[in-house]
Each structure stands twice: as C-alpha cells, then as structure tokens.
Amino acid sequence: MKQLFLYGCPCFEVTSKEVAENFLLTKINEKEGGYTAAINALKLVSYNENPITKDVIDGAILQTPDGFGAQLAFKLQHKSKVIKLDLPGLAMELCQKNDLRLYFLGTTEDSNSAAVIEAKKIYSGLNIVGNMSGFFESQNQVENELERTKPHIVMISMGSPRQELLSANLHKKFPEIIFVGSGGRMDILAGKLKRAPVWMQNNGLEWLYRFLQEPKRMFKGQIVGGFKFFKLVIKG
C-alpha cells in the first residue's frame, strides 16, 4: 500500500479493505498508535487552503480515500482505481476479529449509548470498554477515561475537522492508541441518520444522499467546496 499525493495531499492507495486492516493491526501489535484521516473532495480543498488542516492530515498515520472526490483524483493523477474505505466499519471488524478493546467517543449521550448497543448486536462479541458523548467539558475528562479503559482503538464521531484535531491532541498523550475519525457513524448506528444504499456508496454518491438528508446543513459546504475541488482538478 503506497502513499501517493492528490493535489499535494497525502493519501494511501487503498485497493482492498484487507490491506488497510493488516496495516492497522500491525501498528497495534507493534504499539505504534496514531490517527487516521479520511480524504474526500472537501479535505483536498481544505488541505490546500488551511494550514491547520494540512498539519493534521500530514500527521496522520493513515490517510484513506473517502468517496468520489478522492477516487476521481486517484484516477486522474495516478491512473489508479481505489476503494472508498469504510474506516469506522473496518475498526469495529478489526476489534471483533482480534479481541481488541474499543472506545466510542462522540455525538450526543443518547445516540452514543444507542450506538454502543447496536454495534454489539451487529458485531457479536465486540469489546467496547467505554463510551462518552462529544459534549465533554474538557479534554482532561477524555484523557482520564482513556487511562482507565486502555482501549486499542478509539472511534471519534464529532465531524471534521474537530474529530481530527482532537485525535491529533490525544495522540500526543496516548501514542499507542489508534484514533479513527468516524463522522456520523454513531448517529447511523443509533438510527438518527440513515446510511446511503450500497449502490450509492459503491458509486461515490454517499455525499449526495447525505445532502438530501440534511440540505440546509450541507448546502454551503458542498456547493462551495465542490466548485473549489473542480478548480483543483482543472489546474491538475
């Protein structure tokens, strides 16, 4: 699995879920933690405009293609066909198969608790050692929880860029933990949001499904970001 660059932004050439799974398992076995970054069209734009986004993405141990924008960029710049990697799903499968300790951090208290229950139903035997909503008062609360529960992987559902910024900060104190940005996955598990049909996921249209679900929230970011992304594509 090679790390290539999409309009300057680093991203691994992920052609199968198994390759990424082995990568993360090796890191855990070697006690080399870090955080992941899912790369999509908006992240590529932000990488080129926002120094904070650039620093956070550069510091990730695994940058993965997340949707149509990254897949298109790989095709245009490297003539490579990559998959859209479901990092949250991969994290839960990895913990289930290898008896790893998992922690759920993010979203509301109700959604977080419901997500824990649903995840244990879907992934039988999943060892979720703790959970906390994203509305904590200080990072110290999170740090105390991680010290108590000692997870191998922490899924963080807070949306970008907050989840990546928090992951980068927590990594400094917990260098052996893998932090996985999970976006709206906990809300999906809790039944608060619906995930796009598989055919839309496979054709890079999950962004469109989310837009149709939450048009007001996503309108400005998707439309403006989309224009900026295609300017990157045109410039090459």
SERO-4910 file (N, C-alpha, C, O; in steps of 0.05 Angstrom, whole numbers):
BEGIN
 pado doro    nc1    nc2    nc3   cac1   cac2   cac3    cc1    cc2    cc3    oc1    oc2    oc3
  Met    A     17    -24      0      0      0      0     18     25      0     32     30     19
  Lys    A     17     40    -22     34     63    -25     20     89    -17     -5     92    -20
  Gln    A     35    107     -6     25    134     -1     31    152    -25     55    156    -32
  Leu    A     11    162    -38     14    179    -61      3    207    -53     -4    212    -30
  Phe    A      3    225    -72     -6    253    -67    -28    261    -86    -25    257   -111
  Leu    A    -49    272    -75    -72    282    -91    -72    313    -89    -80    323    -68
  Tyr    A    -64    326   -110    -63    356   -109    -48    365    -84    -55    384    -71
  Gly    A    -26    351    -79     -8    358    -56    -14    343    -30      3    342    -13
  Cys    A    -38    333    -28    -47    320     -3    -40    290     -3    -46    276    -22
  Pro    A    -27    281     19    -20    252     20    -45    235     24    -63    242     39
  Cys    A    -45    212     11    -67    193     14    -57    165      5    -43    163    -16
  Phe    A    -63    145     20    -54    118     13    -71    107    -10    -95    111    -11
  Glu    A    -58     92    -27    -71     79    -49    -84     53    -39    -72     31    -41
  Val    A   -108     55    -30   -122     32    -17   -138     18    -39   -158     28    -49
  Thr    A   -130     -7    -45   -144    -22    -66   -160    -45    -54   -176    -58    -68
  Ser    A   -157    -50    -28   -173    -71    -15   -175    -65     15   -157    -53     27
  Lys    A   -197    -73     27   -201    -69     56   -180    -84     72   -171    -75     93
  Glu    A   -173   -108     62   -154   -126     77   -127   -113     80   -114   -116    101
  Val    A   -118    -98     60    -91    -85     62    -91    -64     85    -73    -63    100
  Ala    A   -112    -48     86   -114    -28    107   -117    -41    134   -106    -32    154
  Glu    A   -133    -63    136   -136    -78    161   -110    -88    171   -104    -85    195
  Asn    A    -94   -100    154    -67   -110    162    -49    -88    171    -33    -91    189
  Phe    A    -51    -65    157    -35    -42    165    -40    -33    193    -22    -30    209
  Leu    A    -66    -31    200    -74    -22    227    -67    -43    248    -58    -36    270
  Leu    A    -71    -68    241    -65    -90    261    -36    -91    267    -28    -95    290
  Thr    A    -19    -87    246     10    -86    251     17    -63    269     34    -67    287
  Lys    A      6    -40    265     11    -17    282      4    -23    311     19    -16    329
  Ile    A    -19    -36    315    -28    -42    342     -9    -62    355     -1    -59    378
  Asn    A     -2    -83    340     16   -103    351     43    -92    358     57   -102    376
  Glu    A     52    -72    343     78    -60    348     76    -36    367     96    -22    371
  Lys    A     52    -32    378     47    -10    397     54     17    384     65     35    398
  Glu    A     48     20    359     52     46    345     24     57    338     13     51    317
  Gly    A     14     75    355    -12     86    350    -11    110    331      9    115    318
  Gly    A    -32    125    331    -34    148    313    -64    153    307    -81    142    320
  Tyr    A    -69    169    287    -96    175    280    -99    174    249    -80    177    234
  Thr    A   -124    169    241   -130    166    213   -142    192    202   -152    209    217
  Ala    A   -141    195    176   -154    218    163   -167    208    137   -154    198    120
  Ala    A   -194    212    135   -209    204    111   -208    227     92   -217    249     98
  Ile    A   -198    222     68   -194    243     48   -217    243     28   -221    224     14
  Asn    A   -231    266     26   -251    270      6   -246    296     -9   -226    309     -4
  Ala    A   -265    304    -26   -261    328    -41   -258    353    -24   -240    370    -29
  Leu    A   -274    355     -3   -272    379     15   -245    379     30   -234    400     35
  Lys    A   -236    355     38   -210    354     52   -187    363     33   -168    376     42
  Leu    A   -189    355      8   -168    363    -11   -168    393    -15   -146    405    -17
  Val    A   -191    406    -15   -193    435    -17   -181    447      8   -164    465      7
  Ser    A   -190    438     31   -181    449     57   -151    446     61   -138    463     72
  Tyr    A   -140    423     51   -112    418     54    -96    440     40    -74    448     49
  Asn    A   -106    449     17    -92    469      2    -97    498     11    -85    517      2
  Glu    A   -117    501     29   -124    528     38   -119    533     67   -113    556     75
  Asn    A   -120    513     83   -119    516    112    -94    502    124    -92    478    123
  Pro    A    -75    518    135    -51    506    146    -56    486    169    -41    467    172
  Ile    A    -78    491    184    -84    472    206    -93    445    195    -84    424    204
  Thr    A   -110    445    175   -118    420    162    -94    406    150    -92    382    153
  Lys    A    -77    421    138    -52    409    126    -36    395    147    -27    372    143
  Asp    A    -31    409    169    -14    397    191    -27    372    202    -14    352    207
  Val    A    -54    372    206    -68    349    217    -66    325    198    -61    303    207
  Ile    A    -72    330    173    -71    308    153    -43    297    150    -39    273    149
  Asp    A    -23    315    149      4    306    146     13    289    170     30    271    167
  Gly    A      1    294    193      9    279    217     -4    253    221      3    237    239
  Ala    A    -24    246    204    -39    221    206    -22    198    198     -5    200    180
  Ile    A    -26    174    211    -11    151    203    -24    137    178    -11    122    164
  Leu    A    -49    143    174    -63    131    152    -84    150    140   -104    157    153
  Gln    A    -78    159    116    -97    176    101   -110    158     80    -96    146     64
  Thr    A   -137    157     80   -151    138     62   -171    152     44   -183    173     52
  Pro    A   -176    142     20   -196    154      2   -224    151     14   -232    129     22
  Asp    A   -239    172     14   -266    172     26   -286    185      6   -294    207      9
  Gly    A   -293    170    -14   -313    179    -33   -303    187    -60   -280    184    -67
  Phe    A   -322    198    -75   -318    204   -103   -295    222   -109   -279    218   -128
  Gly    A   -291    244    -93   -270    263    -98   -243    251    -98   -227    255   -116
  Ala    A   -237    235    -77   -211    222    -75   -207    201    -97   -186    198   -108
  Gln    A   -229    186   -102   -227    165   -123   -222    178   -150   -206    167   -166
  Leu    A   -235    200   -156   -231    214   -181   -202    224   -183   -189    222   -204
  Ala    A   -192    236   -161   -165    247   -161   -144    225   -166   -125    229   -180
  Phe    A   -148    201   -154   -130    179   -159   -130    171   -188   -109    165   -200
  Lys    A   -154    170   -199   -157    162   -227   -143    182   -246   -129    174   -265
  Leu    A   -148    208   -241   -137    228   -259   -107    232   -255    -92    235   -275
  Gln    A    -97    231   -230    -69    238   -225    -51    213   -226    -27    216   -232
  His    A    -62    190   -220    -45    166   -218    -55    142   -235    -43    121   -234
  Lys    A    -77    146   -249    -89    125   -265    -93    100   -247    -89     77   -256
  Ser    A   -102    105   -223   -105     83   -203   -134     81   -194   -147    102   -190
  Lys    A   -144     57   -191   -171     53   -182   -170     44   -152   -159     23   -146
  Val    A   -181     61   -135   -180     55   -106   -209     52    -96   -228     59   -109
  Ile    A   -211     40    -72   -237     37    -60   -243     60    -41   -225     73    -31
  Lys    A   -268     64    -36   -276     82    -14   -276     65     11   -292     47     15
  Leu    A   -257     71     29   -253     54     53   -272     63     75   -272     86     83
  Asp    A   -287     44     86   -304     49    109   -288     45    134   -287     23    146
  Leu    A   -275     66    143   -257     64    166   -271     57    192   -261     39    207
  Pro    A   -294     69    199   -308     61    223   -316     31    223   -313     17    243
  Gly    A   -326     22    200   -334     -6    198   -309    -24    200   -310    -45    213
  Leu    A   -287    -16    188   -262    -31    190   -253    -33    219   -244    -54    228
  Ala    A   -254    -11    233   -246    -10    261   -262    -30    278   -250    -44    295
  Met    A   -288    -30    274   -305    -49    290   -299    -78    283   -298    -95    300
  Glu    A   -296    -84    257   -290   -111    248   -263   -120    259   -259   -143    268
  Leu    A   -244   -102    259   -217   -108    268   -217   -115    298   -204   -134    307
  Cys    A   -232    -99    313   -234   -104    342   -249   -131    348   -241   -146    366
  Gln    A   -269   -136    332   -285   -160    336   -268   -185    331   -268   -204    346
  Lys    A   -253   -185    308   -238   -209    300   -213   -214    317   -204   -236    319
  Asn    A   -203   -192    329   -177   -195    343   -180   -190    373   -160   -187    387
  Asp    A   -205   -189    383   -210   -184    412   -195   -160    422   -182   -160    443
  Leu    A   -198   -138    407   -185   -112    415   -205    -95    430   -229    -98    427
  Arg    A   -195    -78    447   -212    -60    463   -218    -35    447   -201    -22    436
  Leu    A   -244    -28    447   -254     -6    431   -269     14    449   -283      6    468
  Tyr    A   -266     40    443   -279     61    458   -295     78    438   -285     85    417
  Phe    A   -320     85    446   -337    103    430   -337    131    442   -345    135    465
  Leu    A   -328    151    426   -327    178    435   -341    196    415   -334    196    391
  Gly    A   -362    211    424   -374    230    405   -404    229    405   -417    213    419
  Thr    A   -416    246    389   -444    252    385   -458    257    412   -444    263    432
  Thr    A   -484    256    413   -499    261    438   -498    237    457   -492    215    448
  Glu    A   -505    241    482   -505    219    501   -524    197    493   -517    174    494
  Asp    A   -548    205    484   -568    185    476   -559    169    452   -561    145    451
  Ser    A   -549    183    432   -540    170    407   -516    152    413   -514    130    402
  Asn    A   -498    162    429   -474    147    436   -482    120    449   -472     99    441
  Ser    A   -499    122    469   -507     97    484   -522     78    465   -518     54    467
  Ala    A   -540     89    448   -554     72    429   -535     59    409   -539     36    401
  Ala    A   -515     74    401   -495     64    382   -480     41    393   -474     21    379
  Val    A   -473     43    419   -458     21    432   -475     -5    432   -465    -26    425
  Ile    A   -501     -2    439   -519    -25    439   -521    -38    411   -520    -62    409
  Glu    A   -525    -21    391   -529    -31    364   -503    -44    353   -504    -65    339
  Ala    A   -480    -31    359   -454    -42    349   -450    -70    361   -439    -88    347
  Lys    A   -457    -74    386   -453   -101    398   -472   -121    386   -466   -145    386
  Lys    A   -495   -112    376   -513   -131    362   -502   -139    335   -503   -162    327
  Ile    A   -491   -120    321   -481   -125    294   -455   -140    294   -451   -159    279
  Tyr    A   -437   -132    313   -411   -145    315   -410   -161    341   -400   -152    361
  Ser    A   -419   -186    339   -422   -203    363   -395   -206    377   -375   -213    364
  Gly    A   -395   -202    403   -370   -204    418   -353   -180    419   -331   -180    431
  Leu    A   -362   -158    406   -346   -134    405   -341   -123    433   -360   -120    449
  Asn    A   -316   -117    440   -309   -109    467   -307    -78    468   -285    -67    465
  Ile    A   -329    -65    473   -330    -36    477   -325    -30    506   -343    -35    523
  Val    A   -302    -20    513   -294    -18    541   -304      8    554   -302     11    578
  Gly    A   -315     27    538   -325     52    549   -336     70    528   -332     65    504
  Asn    A   -350     90    536   -362    109    517   -367    136    531   -372    137    555
  Met    A   -366    157    514   -371    184    524   -382    201    502   -373    198    479
  Ser    A   -401    218    507   -411    236    487   -390    257    479   -369    259    492
  Gly    A   -396    271    457   -377    291    448   -380    318    462   -366    337    456
  Phe    A   -398    319    482   -403    344    496   -390    344    524   -404    349    544
  Phe    A   -364    338    524   -349    338    549   -339    366    555   -336    383    537
  Glu    A   -333    371    581   -325    398    589   -295    404    583   -288    426    576
  Ser    A   -279    384    585   -250    388    580   -237    363    569   -248    341    573
  Gln    A   -215    366    556   -200    343    545   -190    325    568   -186    301    564
  Asn    A   -186    336    591   -178    320    614   -197    298    621   -189    276    629
  Gln    A   -223    303    617   -243    282    621   -239    258    603   -240    235    611
  Val    A   -233    264    578   -228    243    558   -202    228    565   -202    204    565
  Glu    A   -182    243    572   -156    231    579   -159    212    603   -147    190    604
  Asn    A   -174    220    623   -178    203    647   -193    177    639   -186    156    649
  Glu    A   -212    180    621   -227    156    612   -208    137    596   -210    112    600
  Leu    A   -192    148    579   -174    131    564   -153    117    581   -145     95    577
  Glu    A   -144    132    602   -125    120    621   -138     97    636   -125     77    642
  Arg    A   -164    100    642   -178     80    657   -185     55    640   -182     32    650
  Thr    A   -193     59    616   -203     37    599   -182     24    581   -185      1    573
  Lys    A   -161     39    575   -139     29    559   -148     16    532   -142     -8    528
  Pro    A   -162     30    516   -170     18    490   -147     16    470   -128     31    471
  His    A   -151     -3    451   -132     -4    429   -140     16    407   -123     29    395
  Ile    A   -167     19    404   -177     38    383   -199     55    395   -216     46    411
  Val    A   -199     81    388   -220     99    396   -233    110    371   -220    121    354
  Met    A   -259    105    369   -275    117    347   -285    144    356   -298    146    377
  Ile    A   -280    165    340   -288    192    348   -308    203    327   -301    208    304
  Ser    A   -333    208    336   -354    218    318   -361    246    326   -379    251    343
  Met    A   -347    265    314   -352    293    320   -353    311    295   -358    335    297
  Gly    A   -350    299    272   -348    314    248   -321    327    244   -306    330    263
  Ser    A   -315    333    219   -289    346    212   -292    376    213   -312    387    206
  Pro    A   -271    390    222   -244    379    229   -241    373    259   -219    367    268
  Arg    A   -263    376    275   -260    373    304   -249    346    312   -232    344    329
  Gln    A   -259    325    299   -250    298    307   -221    293    301   -207    280    316
  Glu    A   -211    304    278   -183    301    272   -165    318    290   -143    309    298
  Leu    A   -174    342    297   -158    359    315   -156    346    343   -135    346    355
  Leu    A   -178    336    353   -178    322    379   -160    297    378   -145    292    396
  Ser    A   -162    282    356   -146    258    353   -116    265    354   -100    252    367
  Ala    A   -109    287    340    -81    295    340    -71    303    368    -49    296    375
  Asn    A    -88    317    383    -81    324    410    -79    300    429    -60    298    445
  Leu    A    -98    282    427    -98    258    444    -75    240    438    -64    226    455
  His    A    -67    239    412    -45    222    404    -19    229    419     -2    212    424
  Lys    A    -16    254    425      9    263    439     12    250    466     34    244    475
  Lys    A    -11    245    480    -10    233    507    -14    203    505     -5    189    524
  Phe    A    -26    193    484    -32    164    482    -20    154    455    -36    148    437
  Pro    A      6    152    453     19    145    428     14    117    418     20    110    395
  Glu    A      3     99    435     -2     71    427    -31     67    417    -37     45    407
  Ile    A    -48     86    421    -76     83    413    -81     92    384    -69    111    375
  Ile    A    -98     77    370   -106     85    343   -133    101    345   -152     90    357
  Phe    A   -133    125    335   -157    142    336   -169    143    308   -155    150    288
  Val    A   -194    135    305   -207    133    279   -230    153    277   -250    151    292
  Gly    A   -227    173    260   -249    192    255   -273    178    243   -270    164    223
  Ser    A   -296    181    255   -320    165    248   -344    181    239   -365    169    234
  Gly    A   -341    207    236   -362    224    226   -389    218    238   -393    220    262
  Gly    A   -409    211    221   -436    207    231   -442    178    237   -466    171    240
  Arg    A   -422    160    238   -427    131    241   -443    125    266   -461    107    266
  Met    A   -437    138    289   -452    132    313   -481    140    311   -498    126    322
  Asp    A   -486    162    298   -514    170    293   -529    151    275   -553    146    278
  Ile    A   -514    139    256   -525    119    238   -531     94    254   -553     82    252
  Leu    A   -513     85    271   -517     61    288   -541     66    306   -556     47    312
  Ala    A   -544     90    316   -565     97    335   -592    100    321   -613    103    334
  Gly    A   -592    100    294   -617    104    279   -625    133    275   -647    138    266
  Lys    A   -607    152    283   -613    180    279   -609    189    250   -623    207    241
  Leu    A   -591    176    236   -586    181    208   -587    155    193   -582    134    205
  Lys    A   -594    156    168   -593    132    151   -569    133    132   -563    154    122
  Arg    A   -556    110    129   -534    109    110   -544    105     82   -565     93     78
  Ala    A   -529    115     63   -537    113     35   -539     84     27   -524     67     38
  Pro    A   -556     77      8   -558     50     -2   -530     41    -13   -514     58    -21
  Val    A   -525     15    -13   -499      5    -21   -492     14    -49   -469     20    -55
  Trp    A   -512     15    -68   -505     23    -95   -495     52    -97   -479     58   -114
  Met    A   -505     69    -79   -496     97    -78   -468     98    -66   -451    113    -75
  Gln    A   -463     82    -45   -437     81    -33   -416     72    -53   -394     83    -55
  Asn    A   -423     51    -69   -404     40    -88   -399     58   -112   -379     54   -126
  Asn    A   -416     77   -116   -413     95   -139   -406    123   -131   -410    142   -147
  Gly    A   -396    126   -107   -386    153    -98   -408    173    -94   -403    197    -96
  Leu    A   -433    164    -88   -455    183    -85   -465    185    -56   -487    196    -52
  Glu    A   -449    176    -37   -458    178     -9   -461    207     -1   -479    214     15
  Trp    A   -445    225    -12   -447    254     -6   -474    265    -15   -486    281     -1
  Leu    A   -484    255    -37   -510    264    -48   -532    255    -29   -551    270    -24
  Tyr    A   -530    231    -19   -551    220     -1   -551    237     25   -573    243     35
  Arg    A   -528    243     35   -526    260     59   -537    288     54   -550    300     71
  Phe    A   -531    298     30   -542    325     23   -572    325     23   -585    344     32
  Leu    A   -584    304     12   -613    302     11   -625    298     38   -648    307     43
  Gln    A   -610    286     57   -620    283     84   -618    309    100   -637    316    115
  Glu    A   -596    324     96   -592    349    111   -584    371     93   -562    381     94
  Pro    A   -602    380     75   -595    400     54   -586    427     66   -567    439     55
  Lys    A   -599    437     87   -592    463     98   -564    463    110   -548    481    106
  Arg    A   -558    441    124   -532    440    138   -509    436    118   -487    447    122
  Met    A   -514    422     96   -493    415     78   -491    432     54   -471    430     39
  Phe    A   -511    449     49   -512    464     24   -487    481     19   -473    477     -2
  Lys    A   -480    498     37   -458    516     33   -432    501     29   -417    506     10
  Gly    A   -426    483     47   -401    468     46   -398    452     21   -377    452      8
  Gln    A   -420    438     13   -418    420    -10   -416    436    -36   -400    430    -54
  Ile    A   -433    457    -39   -433    473    -64   -407    488    -68   -394    486    -89
  Val    A   -399    504    -47   -375    520    -49   -351    501    -51   -333    506    -68
  Gly    A   -350    481    -34   -328    462    -35   -326    447    -61   -304    442    -71
  Gly    A   -349    441    -73   -349    427    -98   -337    443   -121   -321    433   -137
  Phe    A   -343    469   -121   -332    487   -142   -301    489   -138   -286    488   -157
  Lys    A   -293    491   -113   -264    494   -108   -249    468   -115   -227    469   -125
  Phe    A   -263    445   -110   -250    420   -117   -246    418   -147   -224    409   -156
  Phe    A   -266    425   -162   -263    423   -191   -243    443   -203   -232    439   -224
  Lys    A   -238    465   -188   -217    483   -196   -190    469   -193   -172    472   -209
  Leu    A   -187    453   -171   -163    437   -167   -159    418   -190   -137    415   -201
  Val    A   -181    404   -197   -180    385   -219   -171    397   -245   -155    387   -260
  Ile    A   -183    421   -251   -176    435   -276   -147    443   -277   -133    441   -297
  Lys    A   -137    453   -254   -109    461   -252    -90    438   -254    -67    440   -264
  Gly    A   -100    414   -246    -84    390   -247    -64    389   -225    -48    370   -223
***
